[in-house]
Structures are given as structure tokens and as C-alpha cells.
Amino acid sequence: MFHVKQHLNSLWPLLKNTRLEPWLEELPLLIDQALEPDANGNLNRWLTALAIIEKLPKADQAKLNTTKIQLNYAQEQELDWPEVEHAFRGLMPWRKGPYHIGPINIDTEWRSDLKWDRLKPHLGSLEGLKCLDVGCGSGYHLWRMLGEQSKLVIGIDPSLLFMAQFSAIKQLYPNSNIAPIHFLPLPLEKLPVSKFGGDFDRVFSMGVLYHRRSPIDHIYELKRQIKKNGQLILETLVIPEGFGRVLVPEDRYAQMRNVWFLPSVNELIHWIKRCGFVDVSCVDINQTSTEEQRSTDWMQWQSLADFLDPSDPNKTIEGYPAPLRAIIMARNPN
């Protein structure tokens, strides 16, 4: 389904003779289970959209080191772009991006490029490195990592909509059959753990920790995928230092039900050190703006502006501190 297996044919050889080789035994069954026909009631709609997209020629040029992931066509006039746009709209809502496909501008809810711009100065070179993005969404940051010449980029996310969106972009990417970029429709806890240790140079977890009922377990699960002296890049919601050590919302936070633990930066650093990481530092703190997260024509539901106190944008509608995000970097010494 979604031709995922076809796209993954180029992944399997990259796992051989590495610490990830045990994945070859477990991943096929896990992916089959994730793609059961009744896994999501919207599958038929997404498959219809993808069937149209899969008939299109691949782009003549891709630009990855830019605000919008761009797939450009030399002969745009030869394609039925209204039909193409209709197909991409069949994969709405688009939350993470933005993307530019020929003349089509997919203006996503999140300006994910702004997060990347805050992160990139602290990453160092990704050239020749293996990167894992946990909770990768539609894969915007995966493409940015590939644009930095990463050797292997893998994103995981259990959302089949995100997988469909990633598949649509990859289907049109030039030389997609050999591009070392892949999406696995799995949560982190189902990702195989090699007995030989982690094999990723960089593991990203951005916008996931506050959704986990056990944040310490999540940090340990991330660590298991990181090679010795590899880096963790963790971005999550935090609270101002003066607000306490940890906020556990009574019910919702910014109208989200699945928010569990929002630590202060100092508390978060303490958690990460307690899990065995070293060289732990906070490299960025940023209050999310309504320019970075907002409703668009491609995501027409409520967004951040609807979740803030109308009389005080520094508070959520529930009275908690407005979304504040920190980026933590740490090294796995083991």
C-alpha cells in the first residue's frame, strides 16, 4: 500500500553490514501490520489522491536547501496542474512544510523552515551522517537533512496521512528510487533496537516529548538508537523558569488533550543527564508565534491564534504560559 515497499527496496541494502541489519528481520512484518487496510477510514481518499500523483513525471529539479521544498518542472505547461492540485488537496490537512510543486504552493499550518533556521546553526555538518527523525510528520525536515548531504535519512511517524504526504513528495523527487531518504509508519517504541547498539549519528525528536506519558522512557528509547558519541536533538514545549519545575495540565493545554509534561529548561536538562547523556545544553528558546503556526488554505481547522487568550497572547486559553519551545542538544557517551 502507498507503494511503501517499493520505496523501501532502496533502504534494505543500506542496512546490510551495519548495526541496523537486524531491522531486516523485523521491519517488513511491522510495516505490514501498520498498513492493514482498515488502519484508517480515510485510506481510500488518500489512495485516490496518490494514484493521480503516481502517474505524474518526476520533477526535473529539486531544491532542498531553501524555505520551501521545491520540485520544479521545465515544461510546466504540459501538465494538468488543476488536477494535480486537486490530488494534493486530497491529502489535507497539510501541517508541516512548506512545499512548492511546480506552480502549486502548499502553504502548511507550520512554517517548519523557521524551526530549521533556529536549529541549523547548532547542528554542524550533516554530510555523510545517518539521521533519524522521530515524529517526522510529512517529512519536511527529512528533506532538509538530505539537502545537507546526509548519508541516510529515516523518519518515523505512525500517522498514515503523514506517510501519504511524504510518499507524494518522494514519488515526484528526481531519482527517488536511489535517494537515501525513507519514511517508516511506526512509533518509536516499535522501532527495532539492535543488540549491537545504536547506529545513528543524529537522532531528532521535535515536538514529541510532551505527548508522551512517560518522557523518561522516551528519552531512553531515543538513546538506544544513537551511536557512541552521536547526538540527540530534542525540541519540546517548556515552561518559564519562574513557573516551577514541571507543568502537568489539568485537562487541555492550548486545546490539546494529549499534553502531559512540560518541564522547565533546567528540569529538562536534568532529565536528559539522568538518562546518561553528557554535554547537555539548551541552544534555543522560542515562543511560538502565529506567523509560525496558523490556519491556511491547506489546513483550514483552528490553529494557534484560536488557542491563545484573546486578551493576553502570552497565555493559552486555559491560562497556562503560551507555547514556549526549547531545543536541547546532548551527546551519547556510550
C-alpha positions in Angstrom: 0.0 0.0 0.0 1.2 3.5 -0.9 4.0 1.6 -2.7 5.9 1.9 0.5 7.5 -1.5 0.0 8.7 -0.4 -3.5 10.2 2.8 -2.0 11.8 0.8 0.8 13.6 -1.5 -1.7 16.5 1.0 -1.7 16.6 1.0 2.1 17.3 -2.6 2.7 20.8 -2.7 1.1 21.8 0.3 3.2 21.1 -1.7 6.4 23.3 -4.7 5.5 26.6 -5.0 7.3 25.6 -2.2 9.7 24.3 -2.2 13.3 20.8 -1.8 11.7 21.0 -5.2 9.9 18.6 -6.8 12.5 16.0 -4.4 11.2 15.8 -6.5 8.1 14.2 -9.3 10.1 11.6 -7.2 11.9 10.6 -4.2 9.8 8.7 -6.0 7.0 6.2 -7.5 9.4 5.9 -4.3 11.4 5.2 -2.3 8.2 2.6 -4.9 7.0 0.8 -4.5 10.3 0.9 -0.7 10.2 -0.6 -0.8 6.7 -3.6 -3.0 7.3 -6.5 -1.9 5.0 -8.7 -1.0 8.0 -5.9 1.0 9.7 -7.6 4.3 8.9 -11.0 5.2 7.4 -9.5 7.9 5.1 -7.2 5.4 3.3 -9.4 5.3 0.2 -9.3 9.0 -0.2 -5.6 9.2 0.2 -5.0 6.3 -2.2 -7.2 8.0 -4.8 -5.0 11.1 -4.5 -1.8 9.2 -4.6 -3.0 7.2 -7.7 -3.1 10.5 -9.6 0.2 11.8 -8.3 1.9 8.5 -9.2 1.1 9.0 -12.8 3.0 12.3 -13.0 6.5 12.5 -14.3 9.3 13.1 -11.8 10.4 16.7 -11.3 13.3 17.9 -13.4 14.9 19.7 -10.5 14.6 19.7 -6.7 15.7 22.4 -4.3 16.1 21.3 -0.7 18.2 24.0 0.9 15.5 26.6 0.8 12.5 27.7 2.7 10.1 25.7 0.6 11.0 22.2 -0.6 10.8 22.8 -4.3 10.1 20.3 -7.1 10.4 22.2 -10.4 9.3 21.2 -13.9 10.9 22.6 -17.0 7.7 22.1 -19.0 5.0 23.2 -16.6 2.5 23.9 -19.3 2.4 20.2 -20.3 0.8 19.1 -17.1 -2.8 19.4 -15.9 -1.9 21.4 -12.7 -5.6 21.9 -11.5 -5.9 18.1 -11.4 -2.5 17.8 -9.6 -3.5 20.4 -7.1 -6.8 18.6 -6.5 -4.9 15.4 -5.8 -2.6 17.1 -3.3 -5.6 18.7 -1.6 -6.9 15.2 -1.2 -4.1 14.8 1.3 -5.2 17.7 3.5 -4.7 18.8 6.2 -1.1 19.7 5.5 0.5 20.6 8.8 4.3 20.6 8.3 6.1 22.3 5.4 6.0 24.3 3.2 6.3 22.7 -0.2 6.3 24.0 -3.8 5.3 21.5 -6.5 5.6 23.1 -9.9 3.2 26.1 -9.7 1.5 24.7 -6.6 2.3 26.4 -3.3 1.4 24.1 -0.4 1.2 26.6 2.5 1.2 24.4 5.5 0.0 25.2 9.1 3.5 25.1 10.4 6.4 27.1 8.9 8.8 24.3 9.7 11.5 26.2 8.0 11.6 28.6 10.9 12.4 25.8 13.3 15.1 24.5 11.0 16.6 28.0 10.8 16.9 28.1 14.6 18.4 24.7 14.7 20.8 24.7 11.8 23.5 26.9 13.2 24.0 24.4 16.1 24.0 21.2 14.0 27.3 21.3 12.4 27.8 19.4 9.2 25.4 16.5 8.4 27.4 15.4 5.4 27.9 11.6 5.4 25.9 11.1 8.6 23.0 8.9 9.4 20.0 10.8 10.8 16.7 9.6 12.4 13.8 11.9 12.9 11.2 10.7 15.4 7.7 12.0 14.8 8.8 13.4 11.5 5.3 14.5 10.2 5.2 14.8 6.5 9.0 14.7 6.3 9.9 18.4 5.7 12.9 18.2 8.0 14.0 14.9 6.4 14.3 16.7 3.1 16.3 19.5 4.7 18.7 16.9 6.2 19.1 15.3 2.8 19.9 18.7 1.4 22.7 18.8 3.9 24.2 15.7 2.2 23.3 13.2 4.9 24.2 9.6 4.1 20.9 8.2 5.3 17.8 9.9 6.5 14.9 7.9 8.1 11.8 9.4 9.5 9.3 7.6 11.7 5.7 8.6 12.4 2.6 6.3 12.9 0.4 8.7 11.0 -0.7 7.2 7.7 -1.7 10.7 6.4 1.9 11.9 7.0 3.2 8.9 5.3 0.9 9.5 2.3 2.1 13.2 2.1 5.8 12.1 2.3 5.1 9.4 -0.4 3.5 12.0 -2.7 6.6 14.2 -2.5 9.1 11.4 -2.8 7.2 10.0 -5.8 8.0 13.2 -7.7 11.5 13.6 -6.4 14.2 13.1 -9.1 16.0 9.8 -8.8 13.7 8.9 -5.8 14.5 5.2 -6.3 18.0 5.7 -5.1 17.6 8.7 -2.7 18.6 7.7 0.8 15.5 9.1 2.4 12.8 6.9 3.9 9.6 7.0 6.0 8.6 4.2 8.3 5.0 4.3 9.6 5.9 3.3 13.1 6.1 4.8 16.6 9.5 4.9 18.3 8.6 2.2 20.8 8.1 -0.3 17.9 11.3 0.5 16.1 13.7 -2.4 16.5 16.6 -2.0 18.9 19.8 -3.6 17.8 21.7 -5.6 20.3 24.9 -4.1 18.9 23.9 -0.6 19.9 22.6 2.5 18.0 23.8 3.4 14.6 22.6 6.9 14.0 24.9 9.9 14.2 22.0 12.3 14.9 18.6 11.5 16.4 15.9 14.2 16.3 12.8 14.3 18.5 11.0 17.6 17.8 7.5 18.2 19.1 7.1 14.7 20.6 8.2 14.6 24.3 5.2 16.5 25.7 2.9 13.9 24.0 4.5 11.1 25.9 3.0 9.8 29.1 6.5 8.6 30.1 9.0 11.2 29.0 11.9 9.5 30.6 11.2 6.3 28.7 11.0 8.3 25.5 14.5 9.8 26.2 15.9 6.3 26.8 14.3 5.0 23.6 15.9 7.8 21.7 19.3 7.0 23.3 19.1 3.3 22.2 19.1 4.5 18.5 22.2 6.8 18.9 25.7 5.5 18.3 28.5 6.2 20.6 29.3 10.0 20.7 26.3 10.6 18.5 24.0 13.5 19.2 20.4 13.9 20.4 18.5 16.9 19.2 15.3 17.3 21.3 12.8 20.1 20.8 9.8 20.3 23.1 7.5 22.6 24.9 8.8 24.0 28.2 7.6 26.4 30.8 9.4 29.6 32.0 11.8 29.0 34.9 9.7 31.1 37.3 6.6 29.0 36.7 8.0 25.9 38.5 9.8 22.7 37.6 7.1 20.8 35.7 3.6 21.7 34.5 1.1 18.8 34.2 -2.1 20.4 32.7 -5.3 19.6 34.4 -7.1 18.8 31.2 -6.0 20.5 28.0 -3.1 22.7 27.1 -3.7 25.1 24.2 -6.7 22.9 23.5 -4.6 19.8 23.1 -5.7 16.8 25.3 -2.5 14.8 24.8 -0.1 17.1 26.6 1.4 15.5 29.7 4.6 17.0 31.0 6.0 20.5 30.3 9.3 20.9 32.3 11.4 24.0 32.7 14.6 24.0 30.7 16.7 23.2 33.8 14.4 20.3 34.7 14.5 19.0 31.1 18.3 19.2 31.1 18.3 17.3 34.4 16.1 14.5 32.9 18.4 14.2 29.9 21.5 14.0 32.1 19.8 11.4 34.3 19.3 9.3 31.2 23.1 9.2 30.7 23.7 11.9 28.2 26.6 14.4 28.5 27.4 17.8 27.1 23.8 18.7 27.5 22.9 22.3 26.6 19.9 24.4 25.6 20.8 26.1 22.3 17.5 27.9 21.6 14.3 29.0 23.3 11.5 30.5 21.3 7.9 31.4 21.9 5.8 30.1 19.1 4.2 32.9 17.1 1.0 33.0 15.0 3.3 33.5 12.0 4.9 30.2 12.6 1.7 28.2 13.3 -1.5 29.3 11.7 -4.5 28.2 9.7 -4.1 28.3 5.9 -6.0 27.3 2.8 -4.2 23.9 3.1 -5.0 23.5 6.9 -8.4 25.0 7.4 -9.0 24.0 11.0 -8.3 26.0 14.1 -4.7 26.8 14.9 -2.6 28.7 17.4 -4.4 32.0 17.4 -7.6 30.2 18.5 -5.8 28.5 21.4 -4.4 31.7 23.0 -6.1 34.0 25.5 -7.6 36.7 23.3 -6.7 39.4 25.9 -3.2 38.1 26.6 -1.2 36.3 23.8 1.3 35.2 26.4 -1.2 32.8 27.9 -3.1 29.9 26.5 -6.9 29.9 26.5 -6.7 27.8 29.7 -4.4 30.3 31.4 -1.1 28.5 31.1 2.0 30.1 29.7 1.8 30.3 25.9 3.8 27.7 23.9 7.5 28.1 24.6 9.8 25.7 22.8 13.4 24.8 23.7 16.0 22.9 21.6 18.3 20.7 23.7 21.4 19.1 22.3 23.3 16.3 24.1 25.9 13.6 23.4 25.6 9.8 24.0 28.9 8.8 25.5 28.1 5.0 25.4 
